[in-house]
Amino acid sequence: MRVVVAGGAGFLGAHLCQALLQRGDEVVVVDNFITGSKRNVESLADRPGFSFEFGDVIDGVSIDGAVDAVMNLASPASPADFAVIPIQILQVGSAGTKNLLDLALAKNARFFQASTSEVYGDPEEHPQSETYWGHVNPIGPRSVYDEAKRFGEALTMAYHRTHGLDVRMVRIFNTYGPYMRPDDGRVVSNFINQALLGKPLTVYGDGSQTRSFCYATDEVAGFLAVLDSDYVGPINVGNPTEFTVLELARMVLDITGSRSEIAFVELPADDPTQRCPDITLARRLGWQPRVPLRRGIEQTAAWFQAQLDGGE
């Protein structure tokens, strides 16, 4: 296939591009580097079938030639971005998604919407299944991302119902791995970066809140399973094994050998107390995560250390 990956220079987008090229697809990345990085895709530049278009999906997307699939990963997704570029996040989720849907419609291509477990908010159902409608504060500090993704899902389904567009939707749960920004505010990158620099690990609240962490290569394998299936979605793609944030902090300290202390700080507004996917539907497609958290943290920490050492 020839696949357009919007946000392909981002953390997950770069892993997705690698996987698509590995299986023989052509890849056209569209990115403006607002949170992605040129370094994430530099190693792909000379690969057969890879091309890059600098652009902002908010302004529209024009791609020459045939396109078989349009995959929308074009959204800042880190808590650190919510307060810094809130309007851009809302614009990407609305105007940006519409422009990518219009591209897919014009090219008669399959459209893939990367949504998020944030659509469930601070859930009152546990674990979260795709039929759960969520518990979201629509005006809180996290709402710019939550509501942008909820709108993106609604718009995707509107194109599917109104125009007959072939669509797929996934909901992503707490993914981590190489290519994460060290300052992006996600708990895994926060802890690893702090541990390697000898800084205190900042645990919000008492650390009893739970998360379910999925390694990037597992997440991308889930994307491709959904993309290639006949299932519209939405479908949860995440690791159903839960850990408390405090357990994660202690694991990072053990893996890195850091002597950093754990510092408990005030819990942010609307921070979910539990987050865990029901992946029954994903398993029906033959997918399930395979990388245990400890091994994934070891690989991610090694990548972060290499960046600190000036490596590639």
SVG drawing of the C-alpha trace seen along z (x, -y; Angstrom):
<svg xmlns="http://www.w3.org/2000/svg" viewBox="-25 -28 53 42">
<polyline fill="none" stroke="black" stroke-width="0.4" points="0.0,0.0 0.9,-3.7 0.2,-5.1 0.1,-8.8 1.1,-9.1 0.2,-12.5 2.3,-13.1 4.8,-10.5 7.8,-12.3 6.3,-12.0 7.1,-9.4 4.5,-6.8 4.5,-7.9 8.2,-7.1 7.6,-3.6 4.6,-3.2 6.6,-4.3 9.3,-1.8 6.8,1.0 5.0,0.0 8.3,-0.1 9.4,3.1 6.4,4.9 6.8,3.4 4.5,0.4 5.3,-3.0 5.1,-5.8 4.5,-9.5 5.0,-11.4 3.3,-14.8 4.6,-16.7 5.4,-20.2 7.7,-19.2 5.6,-21.0 6.1,-18.1 7.7,-15.6 11.4,-15.6 13.3,-15.4 15.7,-13.1 13.0,-10.5 12.7,-9.9 16.2,-10.8 17.2,-7.1 14.3,-6.4 15.1,-9.1 17.1,-6.7 14.7,-3.8 12.9,-2.8 9.3,-4.0 9.8,-6.7 9.0,-10.4 8.4,-13.4 6.1,-16.4 6.6,-19.3 3.2,-20.7 0.5,-21.5 -2.7,-19.4 -4.7,-22.4 -3.8,-24.2 -4.9,-21.4 -3.1,-18.3 -2.3,-17.7 -0.6,-14.5 0.2,-13.7 -0.6,-10.2 -2.6,-7.3 -3.1,-6.8 -4.4,-3.6 -4.6,-4.7 -4.4,-7.9 -3.4,-7.4 -4.0,-10.3 -1.5,-10.5 -1.2,-14.3 -1.8,-15.5 0.3,-16.7 -0.4,-14.1 1.8,-15.1 0.4,-16.7 3.1,-19.3 1.6,-20.5 -2.0,-21.0 -1.2,-24.3 1.3,-25.5 -0.5,-24.9 -4.2,-24.3 -5.7,-26.0 -3.5,-24.2 -4.4,-20.9 -8.1,-21.7 -7.5,-22.8 -5.6,-19.6 -8.4,-17.5 -11.0,-19.4 -9.8,-21.2 -6.8,-18.9 -8.9,-15.7 -11.4,-17.1 -8.6,-17.9 -7.2,-14.4 -10.7,-12.8 -11.2,-14.9 -7.9,-13.6 -8.9,-10.0 -12.3,-10.7 -10.7,-12.3 -8.2,-9.4 -10.8,-6.7 -8.4,-5.6 -9.0,-3.9 -8.9,-6.4 -7.3,-5.5 -8.0,-7.6 -5.6,-7.3 -7.8,-8.2 -7.0,-7.9 -8.0,-6.4 -8.4,-10.0 -11.9,-9.9 -12.8,-7.9 -11.7,-10.7 -11.5,-9.7 -13.5,-6.5 -16.2,-5.1 -16.0,-1.8 -13.0,0.5 -11.5,1.8 -12.7,-0.4 -14.5,1.2 -15.3,-0.5 -18.9,-0.7 -18.2,-3.0 -19.1,-6.6 -16.6,-8.2 -16.5,-10.6 -14.8,-13.7 -14.6,-17.3 -15.2,-19.3 -13.7,-22.5 -10.8,-21.2 -7.1,-21.7 -7.0,-18.2 -10.1,-18.9 -8.3,-20.4 -6.9,-17.0 -9.8,-14.9 -12.5,-16.8 -10.3,-17.1 -10.1,-13.4 -13.7,-12.8 -14.6,-15.3 -12.2,-13.5 -14.0,-10.2 -17.4,-11.8 -16.2,-13.4 -14.7,-10.2 -17.9,-8.3 -19.9,-11.2 -17.8,-10.7 -18.2,-7.0 -22.0,-7.3 -22.5,-10.2 -20.0,-9.5 -19.4,-5.7 -15.7,-6.4 -13.9,-3.2 -12.6,-4.0 -10.8,-2.4 -10.4,-3.8 -8.2,-2.8 -8.0,-4.2 -4.4,-4.3 -3.5,-3.6 -0.3,-5.0 2.3,-4.0 6.1,-4.4 9.4,-3.6 12.3,-5.2 11.7,-8.5 9.8,-10.0 10.6,-13.6 12.4,-13.8 10.4,-16.8 7.0,-15.8 5.4,-15.3 4.4,-11.6 5.1,-9.5 7.6,-7.1 9.7,-9.7 9.6,-11.9 10.8,-9.1 13.5,-7.8 14.9,-11.2 14.8,-12.2 16.5,-9.0 19.3,-9.2 20.0,-12.8 19.9,-12.1 16.9,-14.3 13.9,-13.3 11.2,-11.3 8.0,-13.4 5.1,-11.2 1.7,-12.9 -0.5,-12.3 0.4,-9.2 1.2,-7.2 -1.7,-4.8 -3.3,-5.7 -2.9,-3.0 -1.9,-3.0 -1.5,-0.3 1.7,-0.7 2.1,0.6 5.5,0.7 5.6,-1.2 6.2,1.8 3.3,3.6 1.1,0.6 2.0,0.3 1.4,4.0 -2.1,3.3 -2.5,0.4 -1.7,2.6 -4.0,5.4 -6.9,2.9 -5.9,1.2 -5.8,4.5 -9.1,5.8 -12.7,5.3 -13.5,3.8 -14.4,0.1 -13.9,-0.4 -13.3,-2.1 -11.0,0.6 -8.8,0.4 -5.1,1.0 -3.2,1.1 -1.7,3.4 -4.3,4.6 -1.7,5.3 -2.0,2.5 0.7,0.9 0.5,-1.8 2.6,-4.9 4.6,-4.3 5.4,-0.8 6.6,-2.2 8.8,-4.8 10.5,-2.0 11.0,0.1 12.7,-2.7 15.0,-3.3 15.9,0.3 16.6,0.6 18.7,-2.6 20.5,-2.0 19.7,-5.6 19.9,-6.9 17.3,-9.5 14.6,-10.0 10.9,-9.9 9.2,-13.3 5.4,-13.3 3.7,-16.4 0.2,-17.7 -2.1,-15.7 -3.0,-17.6 -6.6,-18.5 -8.7,-15.7 -5.9,-13.2 -7.5,-9.7 -7.3,-7.4 -7.5,-4.3 -6.7,-3.5 -6.9,0.0 -8.1,1.3 -10.5,4.1 -8.8,5.6 -11.3,8.4 -12.0,6.9 -8.3,6.5 -7.6,10.1 -10.3,11.2 -8.0,9.7 -5.1,11.9 -3.3,9.1 -2.1,8.8 0.9,7.0 4.0,9.1 6.7,6.8 6.6,7.0 6.9,3.6 10.3,4.3 11.9,5.2 10.3,2.2 11.6,-0.1 15.1,1.4 15.0,0.7 13.6,-2.8 16.0,-3.7 18.9,-2.5 17.7,-4.8 17.4,-7.8 20.9,-7.1 22.2,-7.0 20.6,-10.4 22.2,-11.9 25.6,-10.4 25.2,-12.0 24.5,-8.8 22.0,-8.1"/>
</svg>
